[in-house]
Amino acid sequence: MSQDVSKTKTHGQTPKSTVKWYHVEFEADILVDTYAGLLSDQSIILAINSSFVDPLMQFEAQLKIIEISFQKLFSLPNLNRVKSMGKDPKDIEDIENLYKNIFNVYEDTLIILVSKDFYKIQILKEMTTWMNQNEQYLQERAMLIITRVLMFASKRAKKCPSIDAPCLGVMAAELSLLCAHEDPLITQQASSGMNYVLYIAMCQNSNAKKPKSIRLSDGETDNLHVTSSDFELLYKTTQGGRNKIAQSVGQILLPHLLTDFVFTLLKKLSSPDTDTAFEAASLLKLTLDYHAQKITMVSKIVDDIYEQLSMDSSHAMKAVLLNVISLLTRTSPKKVIFQLLEFPVPVDKALLLMWQAVSTESSVAFQVLKTILSVLKGKPGEVEGTLVERRRFSLDATNMMPVAASQALCTFLLVNSYRKVVAKLFPEFLMALMLQLFYCSQLLKDTGQDRPLYVRDGLKALLNCSGLKEVNEALEKKNFWNQFAQDMDHQYGIHFIAKTLSECNFPQFPETLHYVYKIAVKDSRRSEDTIVTIIFFTELLKNFFKESLPKEFFTPFRSWINDSNPSVSKMSLQKIASMAPVFSEIQNVSNLLLPILDAFLSKEHTVIIRAMLTLRNILSKLDKVIYSTVCDKIASSYCPLMDHVNGGVQCMAIRHFGDLLMDMSDYKWMLNHTILGGLVPLILFLESTELRIMKACRYTLTMCFSQLKWSTAYLLQEDNYDFESLVLSICNNLISSYESYIIDLISDTLGFLGSSRAFLKRGSIILVGYLGKSGEYLLLREEIDVMIEVVERVTREEDPVIAILAEKTHKLFKEIAYRIASSTVKQTLRRWVKVIRAKKLKPIYNLPNVIAIVEKKTVEDFVEMKDKESLLELTDEKSNVQVQKKESFFAT
């Protein structure tokens, strides 16, 4: 060992210098290995670049290799330290060249990639991120390479301005922050890189607004292609610090790139590096001050701010974030409001702060409130096709924009400038909140009193800021507001508010009535909106027009009555009935009555019932002279309903027909033809199995007989009632007074023979038989043939009573047909000259005897009777005595 030491000493080296030499050799080896590795990575990257791999996968693979190379490369010692490795000037020069070549290889690789595909300039954006991940990296070297590659890219952009560079906004943001770096070398390179980025952006954007120093003079051409001197002028323009950078960025970057620029700065506000955060805040404020109107993805920015405030309520940059909301609201109020309404209900602290930030922008108060108003007119859970922004309506309470709008309104109405605007929009906000009261009624039923009721709070705030504290206090005294937390009927709530407003003579009545009338005559696409309008409109009219009503105001009622939605029809009819005294006084009342009569044709039975009730309300208040002008039309409208499939409709139509005859007792002559036209269903449904219908028919027939002056009403009494006797009496009266109606009555009766109800078939067989006998001298051969054919089908009925009655009728018609002459001339003479006059009819069927005989016979008995002739003879024989009694009775 002593020899080794002595040997070392002879060479003039100490043990300390030997260790240093080994370390120097080790670091030199690292340089060589790094260089070799870079060459290997370069070959792989370029090989991938020339492959047919999917471009996205290709880029991701290359980016991964470049990132690994970046970590190795920029972890190397600095140049001064590397120079110290050399033993002599030649070694130092070689090591320095090797060191520079390493970075040159990395730079060349990037330039090759960008030259092949300009899109890969995004690698530089990633490099600005990587270099800030470790303070030990050679940041100056990284910035130098970034700047050189950008310089190359700018030259290419000048030659080919249609290149794709979507990362320019992010790169501009990263470089603008580095322009304030504490290292002057980094600041200088970042400034140069920033200008290259803007230069590229200017090449892409032919409409870019150039800085004043490079605007073309009047003598120059209007061609906006970037000239060779543009970069130098641009460089001078952006040397004025943050203010100039913010101006230039907004002027040059396309809107979507400027949005990326702003969003990147917004993300930097949460940076742990306070210097970076404050620099980002300053740049962000300046950029939005100048160019907020160019930002496209406002919703994305608002959403990010909400996330930052929600995660950290004591965010160091809270004031800056809220200021961003204010600045965006100034230029894009609609976009900001829609995005804020997307957030869950009820609002949390972060969202409340954002609403308050919006309210600070008084210059856009009108636009903000109009946007809130448009949302309040929407229906929770419904997708609004007219909205530009993406909507997330759902029935879930956390996603209901109209409910959120109600709460937002409460926030805005605390600000004086907004209170002034909302006072001008009072009618619109009032009706919008009425709609929300209607829509949210089910939601409010499911909530407790401890949960804020936003519709209620919005209404209270609206009343108070519109000078209607008296109305608010009146509702408070009536305990109306407390009922919101209970199961309050929404229609009652709307009615109650309108009534209270009217009782307090609110000064906004003229403009409110005008607005409500405007939306009343306008077709609404939602039936709920129409129902709210009907309730509110009617209540206003009811309280301010006690005696007469301008004709313009019943125009919307006419369209509502025949609305396709039954709920709208019923509501309008109900409200008309509540104002019957006023509506009955209007001129040309028939213009209102006719749509009500049209409602009789509705497929919904509840609409028909409501229409009949409304009609009776108006008729009971109507002047008799005016009544007489429309009574015939009304009476005719009841007739088709007298055999309606719904028992409630049928019963009411029959009874109201009788009421009309009683009302018009002084105008009997006007209704005789209508009475005769409605006789058939009134007679047949006397046998109805429903007691209410049977009683209604007896009541109305009593009115009919009184009008026609027939002494038949006593047969409707319980003690005297017999269906066949009643029919016989009616037909005898027809023969003596109204024989011209017999043919029409026969036609109406034949229609009931096809009914599935036994009492109708039985009654119609009897009625048509007597009518046929009554009008035999009026019938043509063709007509009696049709009657025979129809009756013949009924003879095949399984019900033996109906079958027997049909056989008798069939036999009767055959006899009539036999007596009718075949000559057309003789038939016509028979009808008009009436050579043969018919005598009074006698009983034909003896229905009680038929029923009694049938009850004694079994089914087998009827099957054995092939032609039923024996049964017919049997019923005739058994009833001879009763026939004689009836003949003497009718003769008397």
MOZI-V371436 format. One record per pair of residues at least 4 apart in sequence whose ideal C-beta (glycine too) atoms are under 8 Angstrom apart, sorted by the first residue. I is the first residue (numbers start at 1). J is the second residue. Records with the same first field share a line. If there is no record, write none. Layout:
# MOZI-V371436
I->J ; J
This chain:
# MOZI-V371436
1->5
2->6
3->7
4->8
5->9
6->10
7->11
8->13 ; 14 ; 15 ; 18
9->13 ; 14
13->17 ; 18 ; 21
14->18
15->19
16->20
17->21
18->22
19->23
20->24
21->25
22->26
23->27
24->28 ; 84 ; 85
25->29
26->30
27->31 ; 77 ; 82 ; 85
28->32 ; 85 ; 95
29->33
30->34 ; 76
31->35 ; 76 ; 82 ; 95 ; 98 ; 99 ; 102
32->36 ; 98
33->37
34->38 ; 72 ; 73 ; 76 ; 102
35->39 ; 98 ; 101 ; 102 ; 105
36->40
37->41 ; 69 ; 72
38->42 ; 69 ; 73 ; 102 ; 105 ; 106 ; 109
39->43 ; 105
40->44
41->45 ; 65 ; 66 ; 68 ; 69 ; 109
42->46 ; 105 ; 108 ; 109
43->47
44->48 ; 65
45->49 ; 62 ; 65 ; 66 ; 109 ; 113
46->50 ; 109 ; 112
47->51
48->53 ; 58 ; 61 ; 62
49->58 ; 62 ; 112 ; 113 ; 116 ; 117
51->58
53->57 ; 58 ; 61
54->58
55->59 ; 117
56->60
57->61
58->62
59->63 ; 119 ; 120 ; 122
60->64
61->65
62->66 ; 113 ; 120 ; 123
63->67 ; 123 ; 126
64->68
65->69
66->70 ; 109 ; 110 ; 123
67->71 ; 126 ; 130
68->72
69->73 ; 106
70->74 ; 106 ; 127 ; 130 ; 142
71->75 ; 130
72->76
73->102 ; 103 ; 106
74->131 ; 137 ; 138 ; 139 ; 141 ; 142
75->134 ; 136 ; 137
76->82 ; 99 ; 102 ; 138
77->81 ; 82
78->82 ; 138
79->83 ; 96 ; 99
80->84
81->85
82->95 ; 96 ; 99
83->92 ; 95 ; 96
85->91 ; 92 ; 95
86->90 ; 91 ; 92 ; 93 ; 94 ; 95 ; 96
87->91
88->92
89->93
90->94
91->95
92->96
93->97
94->98
95->99
96->100
97->101
98->102
99->103
100->104
101->105
102->106
103->107 ; 141 ; 145
104->108
105->109
106->110 ; 145
107->111 ; 145 ; 148 ; 149
108->112
109->113
110->114 ; 123 ; 124 ; 145 ; 149
111->115 ; 148 ; 149 ; 152
112->116
113->117 ; 120 ; 123
114->118 ; 120 ; 121 ; 123 ; 149 ; 152 ; 153 ; 156
115->152 ; 156
116->120
118->153 ; 156 ; 157 ; 160 ; 163 ; 164 ; 165
119->164 ; 165 ; 166
121->125 ; 149 ; 150 ; 153 ; 165 ; 167 ; 171
122->126 ; 166 ; 167
123->127
124->128 ; 146 ; 149 ; 150 ; 167 ; 171
125->129 ; 167 ; 170 ; 171 ; 174
126->130
127->131 ; 142 ; 145 ; 146
128->132 ; 146 ; 171 ; 174 ; 175 ; 178
129->133 ; 174
130->137 ; 142
131->137 ; 139 ; 142 ; 143
132->139
133->137
137->142
138->142
139->143 ; 183 ; 186
140->144 ; 183 ; 185 ; 186 ; 189
141->145
142->146
143->147 ; 178 ; 185 ; 186 ; 189 ; 190 ; 193
144->148 ; 189
145->149
146->150 ; 189 ; 193
147->151 ; 189 ; 190 ; 192 ; 193 ; 196
148->152
149->153
150->154 ; 192 ; 193 ; 196 ; 197 ; 200
151->155 ; 192 ; 196
152->156
153->157 ; 165 ; 196 ; 200
154->158 ; 196 ; 199 ; 200 ; 203 ; 231
155->159
156->160 ; 163
157->161 ; 163 ; 165 ; 199 ; 200 ; 203 ; 204
158->199 ; 203 ; 226
161->203 ; 204 ; 206 ; 225 ; 226
162->204
163->200 ; 203 ; 204
165->200 ; 201 ; 204
166->257
167->171 ; 260
168->172 ; 197 ; 200 ; 201 ; 204 ; 253 ; 257 ; 260
169->173 ; 253 ; 256 ; 257 ; 258 ; 259 ; 260 ; 261 ; 264
170->174 ; 260 ; 261 ; 264
171->175 ; 193 ; 197
172->176 ; 194 ; 197 ; 198 ; 201 ; 249 ; 253 ; 257 ; 261
173->177 ; 260 ; 261 ; 262 ; 264 ; 265 ; 268 ; 283
174->178 ; 264
175->179 ; 190 ; 193 ; 194 ; 197
176->190 ; 194 ; 242 ; 245 ; 249 ; 283
177->181 ; 265 ; 268 ; 276 ; 279 ; 280 ; 283
178->186 ; 187 ; 190 ; 193
179->187 ; 190 ; 191 ; 194 ; 245
180->187 ; 242 ; 275 ; 279
181->186 ; 187 ; 190
182->275
183->187
184->188
185->189
186->190
187->191
188->192
189->193
190->194
191->195 ; 235 ; 238 ; 239
192->196 ; 235
193->197
194->198 ; 238 ; 245
195->199 ; 231 ; 234 ; 235 ; 238
196->200 ; 231
197->201
198->202 ; 234 ; 238 ; 248 ; 249 ; 252 ; 253
199->203 ; 226 ; 230 ; 231 ; 234
200->204
201->205 ; 208 ; 252 ; 253 ; 254 ; 257
202->208 ; 210 ; 226 ; 230 ; 234 ; 252
203->226
204->254
205->252 ; 253 ; 254
206->224 ; 225
207->224
208->224 ; 251 ; 252
209->251 ; 252
210->214 ; 215 ; 216 ; 224 ; 230 ; 251
211->215 ; 233 ; 234 ; 237 ; 247 ; 248 ; 251
213->233 ; 236 ; 237
214->229 ; 230 ; 233 ; 234 ; 237
216->220 ; 221 ; 222 ; 224
226->230 ; 231
229->233
230->234
231->235
232->236
233->237
234->238 ; 248
235->239
237->244 ; 248
238->244 ; 245 ; 248
239->244
240->244 ; 245
241->245
242->246 ; 279 ; 282 ; 283 ; 286
243->247 ; 286
244->248
245->249 ; 283
246->250 ; 283 ; 286 ; 287 ; 289 ; 290 ; 291
247->251 ; 286 ; 290
248->252
249->253 ; 258 ; 261 ; 287 ; 291
250->258 ; 287 ; 290 ; 291 ; 294
251->291
253->257 ; 258 ; 261
254->258
255->259 ; 294 ; 295 ; 296
256->260 ; 296 ; 297
257->261
258->262 ; 287 ; 291 ; 294 ; 295
259->263 ; 294 ; 295 ; 296 ; 297 ; 300 ; 301
260->264
261->265 ; 287
262->266 ; 284 ; 287 ; 288 ; 295 ; 301
263->267 ; 297 ; 300 ; 301 ; 304
264->268
265->269 ; 280 ; 281 ; 283 ; 284 ; 287
266->280 ; 284 ; 301 ; 304 ; 305 ; 321 ; 324
267->304
268->276 ; 277 ; 279 ; 280
269->277 ; 280 ; 281 ; 284 ; 308 ; 315 ; 317 ; 320 ; 321
270->277 ; 308 ; 315 ; 317
271->276 ; 277 ; 280
273->277
274->278 ; 316
275->279
276->280
277->281 ; 316 ; 317
278->282
279->283
280->284
281->285 ; 317 ; 320
282->286
283->287
284->288 ; 320 ; 324
285->289 ; 320 ; 323 ; 324 ; 327
286->290
287->291
288->292 ; 295 ; 324 ; 327 ; 328
289->327
291->295
292->327 ; 328 ; 330 ; 331 ; 332
293->331 ; 332
295->301 ; 328 ; 331 ; 332
297->301
298->302 ; 328 ; 332 ; 335 ; 336 ; 339
299->303 ; 335 ; 338 ; 339 ; 342 ; 389 ; 390
300->304
301->305 ; 324 ; 328
302->306 ; 325 ; 328 ; 335 ; 336 ; 339 ; 340 ; 354
303->307 ; 339 ; 342
304->308
305->309 ; 321 ; 322 ; 324 ; 325 ; 354
306->310 ; 343 ; 350 ; 351 ; 354
307->311
308->312 ; 315 ; 321
309->313 ; 315 ; 318 ; 321 ; 350 ; 353 ; 354
310->348 ; 350
313->318 ; 349 ; 350
314->318
315->321
317->321
318->322 ; 353
319->323
320->324
321->325
322->326 ; 353 ; 354 ; 356 ; 357
323->327 ; 357
324->328
325->329 ; 336 ; 354 ; 357 ; 358
326->330 ; 357 ; 358 ; 360 ; 361
327->331
328->332 ; 335 ; 336
329->333 ; 336 ; 337 ; 357 ; 358 ; 361 ; 364 ; 368
330->361 ; 363 ; 364
332->336
333->337 ; 358 ; 361 ; 364 ; 367 ; 368 ; 371
334->338 ; 367 ; 371 ; 388 ; 389
335->339 ; 389
336->340 ; 358
337->341 ; 358 ; 368 ; 371 ; 372 ; 375 ; 408
338->342 ; 371 ; 375 ; 387 ; 389 ; 391
339->389
340->351 ; 354 ; 355 ; 358 ; 404 ; 408
341->375 ; 401 ; 404 ; 405 ; 408
342->391 ; 392 ; 399 ; 401
343->347 ; 351 ; 404
344->348 ; 398 ; 399
345->397 ; 398 ; 399 ; 400 ; 403 ; 404 ; 407 ; 454
346->407 ; 451 ; 452 ; 454
347->351 ; 352 ; 355 ; 404 ; 407
348->352
349->353
350->354
351->355
352->356 ; 411
353->357
354->358
355->359 ; 408 ; 411 ; 412
356->360 ; 411
358->368 ; 412
359->411 ; 412 ; 414 ; 415 ; 418
360->415
361->365 ; 368
362->415 ; 417 ; 418
364->368
365->369 ; 412 ; 415 ; 417 ; 418 ; 420 ; 421
366->370 ; 421
367->371
368->372 ; 412 ; 418
369->373 ; 412 ; 418 ; 421 ; 422 ; 425 ; 429
370->374 ; 425
371->375
372->376 ; 405 ; 408 ; 409 ; 412
373->377 ; 425 ; 428 ; 429 ; 432
374->378
375->401 ; 402 ; 404 ; 405
376->402 ; 405 ; 406 ; 409 ; 429 ; 432 ; 433 ; 435 ; 436
377->432 ; 435 ; 529
378->382 ; 384 ; 393 ; 401 ; 402
379->402 ; 435 ; 439 ; 526 ; 528
380->393 ; 395 ; 400 ; 401 ; 402 ; 403 ; 439 ; 440 ; 443
381->393 ; 394 ; 395 ; 400
382->393
383->391 ; 393
384->391 ; 393
387->391
391->401
392->399
393->399 ; 400 ; 401
394->399 ; 400
395->400
396->400
397->403 ; 443
400->404 ; 443
401->405
402->406 ; 436 ; 439 ; 440
403->407 ; 436 ; 440 ; 443 ; 454 ; 455
404->408 ; 454
405->409
406->410 ; 433 ; 436 ; 454 ; 455 ; 457 ; 458
407->411 ; 452 ; 454 ; 457 ; 458
408->412
409->413 ; 422 ; 429 ; 458 ; 461 ; 462
410->414 ; 454 ; 457 ; 458 ; 461
412->418 ; 422
413->418 ; 419 ; 422 ; 461 ; 462 ; 464 ; 465
414->418
415->419
416->420
417->421
418->422
419->423 ; 465
420->424
421->425
422->426 ; 429 ; 462 ; 465 ; 466
423->465 ; 466 ; 467
425->429
426->430 ; 462 ; 466 ; 508 ; 511 ; 512
427->431 ; 508 ; 511 ; 512 ; 514 ; 515 ; 516
428->432 ; 515
429->433 ; 462
430->434 ; 462 ; 512
431->435 ; 515 ; 516 ; 519 ; 532 ; 533 ; 536
432->436
433->437 ; 455 ; 458 ; 459 ; 462
434->438 ; 494 ; 497 ; 532 ; 536
435->439 ; 528 ; 529 ; 532
436->440 ; 455 ; 458
437->441 ; 455 ; 459 ; 490 ; 493 ; 494
438->490 ; 491 ; 494 ; 528 ; 531 ; 532
439->528
440->444 ; 455
441->445 ; 488 ; 489 ; 490 ; 493
442->446
443->447
444->453 ; 455 ; 484 ; 485 ; 488
445->487
447->451 ; 453 ; 485
448->485
449->485
452->457
453->457 ; 484 ; 485
454->458
455->459 ; 484
456->460 ; 481 ; 484
457->461
458->462
459->463 ; 497
460->464 ; 472 ; 481
461->465
462->466
463->468 ; 469 ; 471 ; 472
464->468 ; 469 ; 472
466->508
467->507
468->472 ; 501 ; 504 ; 506 ; 508
469->473
470->474 ; 504
471->475 ; 500 ; 501 ; 504 ; 506
472->476
473->477
474->478 ; 500 ; 503 ; 504
475->480 ; 481 ; 496 ; 497 ; 500
476->480 ; 481
478->496 ; 500
479->483
480->493 ; 496 ; 497 ; 500
482->486
483->488 ; 493
484->488 ; 493
488->492 ; 493
489->493
490->494
491->495 ; 531 ; 535
492->496
493->497
494->498 ; 532 ; 535 ; 536
495->499 ; 535 ; 539
496->500
497->501
498->502 ; 535 ; 536 ; 539 ; 540 ; 543
499->503 ; 539 ; 543
500->504
501->506 ; 509 ; 512 ; 540
502->506 ; 509 ; 539 ; 540 ; 542 ; 543 ; 544
503->543
505->509
506->512
508->512
509->513 ; 540 ; 544
510->514
511->515
512->516 ; 540
513->517 ; 540 ; 544
514->518
515->519
516->520 ; 533 ; 536 ; 537 ; 540
517->521 ; 537 ; 552 ; 553 ; 556
518->522
519->524 ; 529 ; 533
520->533 ; 534 ; 537 ; 556
521->555 ; 556 ; 559
524->529 ; 530 ; 533
525->529
526->530
527->531 ; 563 ; 565 ; 567 ; 568
528->532
529->533
530->534 ; 560 ; 563 ; 565 ; 568
531->535 ; 567 ; 568 ; 571
532->536
533->537
534->538 ; 560 ; 568 ; 571 ; 572 ; 575
535->539 ; 571 ; 575
536->540
537->541 ; 556
538->542 ; 575 ; 578 ; 579
539->543
540->544
541->545 ; 549 ; 553 ; 579 ; 582
542->578 ; 579 ; 582
545->549 ; 550 ; 553 ; 582
546->582
547->582 ; 585
548->582 ; 585 ; 586
549->553 ; 554 ; 579 ; 582 ; 583 ; 585 ; 586
551->555 ; 586 ; 587 ; 588 ; 591
553->557
554->558 ; 583 ; 586 ; 591 ; 592
555->559
556->560
557->561 ; 572 ; 575 ; 576 ; 592 ; 595
558->562 ; 591 ; 592 ; 595
559->563
560->568 ; 569 ; 571 ; 572
561->569 ; 572 ; 573 ; 576 ; 595 ; 596 ; 598 ; 599 ; 611
562->569 ; 595 ; 598 ; 599
563->568 ; 569 ; 572
565->569
566->570 ; 602 ; 604 ; 606 ; 607
567->571
568->572
569->573 ; 599 ; 602 ; 604 ; 607 ; 610 ; 611
570->574 ; 606 ; 607 ; 610
571->575
572->576
573->577 ; 596 ; 599 ; 607 ; 610 ; 611 ; 613 ; 614
574->578 ; 610 ; 614
575->579
576->580 ; 583 ; 592 ; 596 ; 614 ; 617 ; 618
577->613 ; 614 ; 617 ; 618
579->583
580->584 ; 614 ; 617 ; 618 ; 620 ; 621
581->585 ; 621
582->586
583->589 ; 592 ; 618
584->589 ; 618 ; 621 ; 622 ; 623
586->592
589->593 ; 618 ; 622 ; 626 ; 630
590->594 ; 629 ; 630
592->596 ; 618
593->597 ; 615 ; 618 ; 630 ; 633 ; 634
594->598 ; 633
595->599
596->600 ; 611 ; 614 ; 615 ; 618
597->611 ; 615 ; 633 ; 634 ; 637
599->607 ; 608 ; 610 ; 611
600->608 ; 611 ; 612 ; 637 ; 638 ; 640 ; 641
602->607 ; 608 ; 611
604->608
605->609 ; 644 ; 646 ; 648 ; 649
606->610
607->611
608->612 ; 641 ; 644 ; 646 ; 649
609->613 ; 648 ; 649 ; 652
610->614
611->615
612->616 ; 649 ; 652 ; 653 ; 656
613->617 ; 652
614->618
615->619 ; 634 ; 656
616->620 ; 656 ; 659
617->621
618->622
619->627 ; 634 ; 660 ; 663
622->626 ; 627
623->627
624->628 ; 663 ; 666
625->629
626->630
627->631 ; 663 ; 664
628->664 ; 667 ; 670
630->634
631->635 ; 660 ; 663 ; 664 ; 667 ; 670 ; 671
632->636 ; 670 ; 671 ; 674
633->637
634->638 ; 660
635->639 ; 657 ; 660 ; 661 ; 671 ; 674 ; 675 ; 678
636->674 ; 677
637->641
638->642 ; 653 ; 654 ; 656 ; 657 ; 660 ; 678
639->657 ; 674 ; 677 ; 678 ; 681
640->644
641->649 ; 650 ; 653
642->650 ; 653 ; 654 ; 657 ; 678 ; 681 ; 682 ; 685
643->650 ; 681 ; 684 ; 685 ; 752
644->649 ; 650 ; 653
645->650
646->650
647->651 ; 690 ; 692 ; 693
648->652
649->653
650->654 ; 685 ; 693
651->655 ; 690 ; 692 ; 693 ; 696
652->656
653->657
654->658 ; 681 ; 682 ; 685 ; 693 ; 696 ; 697 ; 699 ; 700
655->659 ; 696 ; 699 ; 700
656->660
657->661 ; 678 ; 700
658->662 ; 696 ; 699 ; 700 ; 702 ; 703 ; 704
659->663
660->664 ; 671
661->665 ; 671 ; 675 ; 700 ; 703 ; 704 ; 706 ; 707
662->703
664->668 ; 670 ; 671
665->706 ; 707
667->671
668->672 ; 707
671->675 ; 707
672->676 ; 707 ; 708 ; 738
673->677 ; 741
674->678
675->679 ; 704 ; 707 ; 708
676->708 ; 738 ; 741 ; 745
677->741 ; 744 ; 748
678->682 ; 704
679->683 ; 704 ; 730 ; 745
680->684 ; 745 ; 748 ; 749 ; 752 ; 767
681->685 ; 748 ; 752
682->686 ; 697 ; 700 ; 701 ; 704
683->697 ; 701 ; 726 ; 727 ; 730 ; 763 ; 767
684->749 ; 752 ; 759 ; 760 ; 763 ; 764 ; 767
685->693 ; 694 ; 697 ; 760
686->694 ; 697 ; 698 ; 701 ; 716 ; 723 ; 726 ; 763
687->694 ; 723 ; 759 ; 760 ; 762 ; 763
688->693 ; 694 ; 697 ; 759
689->759
690->694
691->695
692->696
693->697
694->698
695->699
696->700
697->701
698->702 ; 716
699->703
700->704
701->705 ; 713 ; 716
702->706 ; 713 ; 716
703->707
704->708
705->709 ; 710 ; 711 ; 712 ; 713 ; 716
706->713
708->733 ; 737 ; 738
710->729 ; 730 ; 733
712->716 ; 726 ; 729 ; 730 ; 733
713->717
714->720
715->720 ; 721 ; 722 ; 725 ; 726 ; 729
716->720 ; 721 ; 726
717->721
721->726
722->726
723->727 ; 763 ; 766 ; 847
724->728 ; 766 ; 843 ; 845 ; 846 ; 847
725->729 ; 843 ; 886
726->730
727->731 ; 766 ; 767 ; 770
728->732 ; 770 ; 841 ; 843 ; 890
729->733 ; 890
730->734
731->735 ; 770 ; 771 ; 773 ; 774 ; 841
732->736 ; 774 ; 840 ; 841 ; 890
733->737 ; 738
734->738 ; 739 ; 741 ; 742 ; 745 ; 771 ; 774
735->739 ; 742 ; 774 ; 838 ; 840 ; 841
738->742
739->774 ; 775 ; 778
741->745
742->746 ; 771 ; 774 ; 775 ; 778
743->747 ; 775 ; 778 ; 779 ; 783
744->748
745->749 ; 771
746->750 ; 768 ; 771 ; 772 ; 775 ; 787
747->751
748->752
749->753 ; 764 ; 767 ; 768 ; 771
750->764 ; 768 ; 786 ; 787 ; 790
752->760 ; 761 ; 763 ; 764
753->761 ; 764 ; 765 ; 768 ; 790 ; 791 ; 793 ; 794
755->760 ; 761 ; 764
757->761
758->762 ; 799 ; 802
759->763
760->764
761->765 ; 794 ; 797 ; 799 ; 802
762->766 ; 799 ; 801 ; 802 ; 805 ; 847
763->767
764->768
765->769 ; 791 ; 794 ; 802 ; 805 ; 806 ; 809
766->770 ; 805 ; 809 ; 844 ; 845 ; 847
767->771
768->772 ; 787 ; 791 ; 809
769->773 ; 805 ; 808 ; 809 ; 812 ; 813 ; 844 ; 845
770->774 ; 841 ; 844
771->775
772->776 ; 779 ; 784 ; 787 ; 809 ; 812 ; 813 ; 816
773->812 ; 816 ; 838 ; 841 ; 844
774->838 ; 841
775->779 ; 838
776->784 ; 816 ; 819 ; 820 ; 838
777->830 ; 831 ; 834 ; 836 ; 837 ; 838
778->831
779->783 ; 784 ; 787 ; 816 ; 820
780->784 ; 820 ; 827 ; 831
781->785 ; 817 ; 820 ; 822 ; 827
782->786
783->787
784->788 ; 813 ; 816 ; 817 ; 820
785->789 ; 817
786->790
787->791 ; 813
788->792 ; 810 ; 813 ; 814 ; 817
789->793
790->794
791->795 ; 806 ; 809 ; 810 ; 813
792->806 ; 810
794->802 ; 803 ; 806 ; 809
795->803 ; 806 ; 807 ; 810
796->803
797->802 ; 803 ; 806
798->803
799->803
800->804 ; 854 ; 857 ; 862
801->805 ; 850 ; 851 ; 854
802->806
803->807 ; 868
804->808 ; 850 ; 854 ; 868 ; 871 ; 872 ; 875
805->809 ; 845 ; 847 ; 850
806->810
807->811 ; 868 ; 872
808->812 ; 844 ; 845 ; 872
809->813
810->814
811->815 ; 872
812->816 ; 844
813->817
814->818
815->819
816->820
820->827 ; 830
821->826 ; 827 ; 830
822->826
823->827
824->828
825->829
826->830
827->831
828->832
829->833 ; 835
830->834 ; 835 ; 836
840->890
842->883 ; 886 ; 887 ; 890
843->883 ; 886 ; 887
845->850
846->850 ; 875 ; 876 ; 879 ; 882 ; 883
847->851
848->852 ; 882
849->853 ; 875 ; 878 ; 879 ; 882
850->854 ; 875
851->855
852->856 ; 878
853->857 ; 871 ; 874 ; 875 ; 878
857->861 ; 862 ; 871
858->862
859->863
860->864
861->865
862->868 ; 871
865->869 ; 870 ; 871
868->872
869->873
870->874
871->875
872->876
873->877
874->878
875->879
876->880
879->883
880->884
881->885
882->886
883->887
884->888
885->889
886->890
887->891
888->892
